[in-house]
Amino acid sequence: MSIASILKARTYSPHETARMHELEGAPLASFRSRALAFFLDFVFFGVLFLVAILAAAKVCNHYGLFKHKNIHIELNFFHNWYSVVYLVVCFGLSLYIGQGQTLGKKIFRIRVVSLVHRRLSFWHCIERALGYGASVLEFGFGFAQYFIHPNRRTVHDRIAETVVIKVPRN
């Protein structure tokens, strides 16, 4: 190993510069389209959760797996750990499968793109979904940072090294 390669290994390398230059000039998504897409996705995942719970209850009731006939189902996200895990998995998985677009993002013609890679990795998508929690925990200021960041990036965008762009019409 040469001295030059050892010294180069100890210096900062701007690995994302090339990808950032590729994205230069891409039109950024509006706050309105991002917020509406997020709300639509949240409602969609809530309905999906409710349908799955009701179907499971019906199957369990059919096979007599319930000892009590009174079943109380609540749709209270954030009141238990498994509902948070459910939302993180749903948002992360749908973003990964949709290659940067969830159902809401497709409807509003916006896409999440990585500032580092050409394709979002599964970990980027999960990181971004976890980042929603960070944006909420700041009393919503993580979402409001859209208005003060020069590239319209929120906390969850910066955590996952992403930006949200408009998808051009075909």
C-alpha positions in Angstrom: 0.0 0.0 0.0 1.5 3.3 -1.0 1.7 6.4 1.2 -0.6 8.3 -1.2 -3.4 5.7 -0.8 -3.0 5.7 3.0 -3.2 9.5 3.1 -6.2 9.5 0.7 -8.0 7.0 3.0 -7.7 9.6 5.8 -9.4 12.4 3.9 -13.0 13.3 3.4 -14.5 12.0 0.2 -17.7 13.7 -1.0 -19.3 10.4 -2.3 -22.7 12.0 -3.0 -21.5 14.8 -5.2 -21.9 13.0 -8.5 -25.5 11.9 -7.7 -26.3 15.4 -6.5 -25.1 16.8 -9.7 -27.3 14.4 -11.6 -30.3 15.7 -9.7 -29.5 19.3 -10.3 -32.4 21.2 -11.7 -35.0 18.6 -10.8 -38.3 20.3 -9.9 -39.0 19.9 -6.2 -42.4 18.7 -4.9 -44.6 21.2 -3.2 -45.5 21.1 0.5 -49.1 20.7 -0.4 -48.6 17.6 -2.6 -46.2 16.1 -0.1 -48.7 16.6 2.8 -51.7 15.4 0.9 -49.8 12.3 -0.3 -48.7 11.5 3.3 -52.2 12.0 4.6 -53.6 9.7 1.8 -51.0 7.0 2.6 -51.8 7.2 6.3 -55.5 6.8 5.7 -54.9 4.0 3.2 -52.7 2.1 5.7 -55.2 2.7 8.5 -58.0 1.3 6.4 -55.8 -1.7 5.4 -55.1 -2.3 9.1 -58.7 -2.2 9.9 -59.7 -4.6 7.1 -57.0 -7.0 8.1 -58.1 -6.9 11.8 -61.7 -7.4 10.9 -60.9 -10.3 8.6 -58.8 -11.9 11.3 -61.5 -11.5 13.8 -64.1 -13.0 11.4 -61.8 -16.0 10.8 -61.1 -16.5 14.5 -64.8 -16.2 15.3 -65.7 -18.7 12.6 -63.3 -21.3 14.1 -64.4 -20.5 17.7 -61.0 -19.2 18.7 -62.6 -16.4 20.8 -63.7 -17.3 24.3 -65.6 -14.0 24.7 -68.0 -12.6 22.2 -67.4 -9.0 23.1 -64.4 -7.9 21.1 -63.2 -4.3 21.3 -61.2 -3.1 18.3 -59.6 0.3 18.4 -57.7 2.1 15.6 -55.3 3.9 17.9 -52.0 4.4 16.2 -49.1 5.4 18.4 -50.6 3.9 21.5 -48.7 0.7 21.3 -45.4 -0.5 19.8 -46.9 -2.8 17.2 -48.9 0.0 15.5 -45.7 2.1 15.2 -43.9 -0.9 13.7 -46.8 -1.5 11.4 -46.7 2.1 10.1 -42.9 2.0 9.6 -43.1 -1.3 7.7 -46.0 -0.1 5.6 -44.4 3.3 4.7 -41.0 1.8 4.2 -42.1 -1.3 2.2 -44.5 0.7 -0.1 -41.8 3.3 -0.8 -39.3 0.5 -1.6 -41.7 -1.5 -3.8 -42.9 1.6 -5.5 -39.3 2.7 -6.3 -39.8 6.0 -4.4 -43.5 6.3 -4.8 -46.3 5.2 -2.4 -49.9 5.2 -3.5 -50.3 8.8 -2.4 -47.1 9.9 -4.1 -48.2 8.3 -7.3 -51.5 10.1 -7.2 -49.8 13.4 -6.6 -47.0 12.7 -9.1 -44.1 13.0 -6.8 -41.2 10.7 -6.1 -38.6 10.2 -3.3 -35.1 9.9 -4.8 -31.8 9.2 -3.0 -29.0 11.8 -3.0 -26.5 9.0 -2.8 -27.7 6.1 -5.0 -29.7 5.8 -8.2 -32.2 3.5 -6.5 -33.6 3.7 -3.0 -32.4 0.8 -0.9 -34.8 -0.9 1.5 -32.8 0.6 4.4 -33.2 4.1 3.0 -37.0 3.6 2.9 -37.1 2.3 6.5 -34.9 5.1 7.6 -37.2 7.6 6.0 -40.3 6.0 7.6 -38.6 6.1 11.0 -37.7 9.7 10.2 -41.4 10.6 10.1 -41.4 9.9 13.8 -38.5 12.4 14.2 -40.4 15.0 12.3 -43.5 14.5 14.5 -41.5 14.4 17.8 -40.4 18.0 17.2 -44.0 19.1 17.5 -44.2 19.0 13.7 -41.3 21.3 13.2 -39.5 18.5 11.3 -42.2 18.9 8.6 -42.1 22.7 8.7 -38.4 22.6 7.9 -39.5 22.2 4.3 -40.0 26.0 4.3 -36.5 26.9 5.6 -34.3 24.4 3.9 -32.9 25.5 0.5 -33.7 22.2 -1.2 -37.1 21.8 0.6 -35.8 18.9 2.7 -37.6 17.9 5.9 -36.0 16.0 8.8 -36.9 12.6 7.4 -35.4 13.6 4.1 -32.1 14.5 5.7 -32.1 11.4 7.8 -32.5 9.1 4.8 -30.5 11.4 2.4 -33.4 11.9 0.1 -35.3 14.6 -1.7 -38.8 14.6 -3.1 -39.2 15.7 -6.7 -42.1 16.2 -9.1 -42.6 13.4 -11.7 -42.9 14.9 -15.1 -46.0 14.1 -17.2 -45.4 11.5 -19.9 
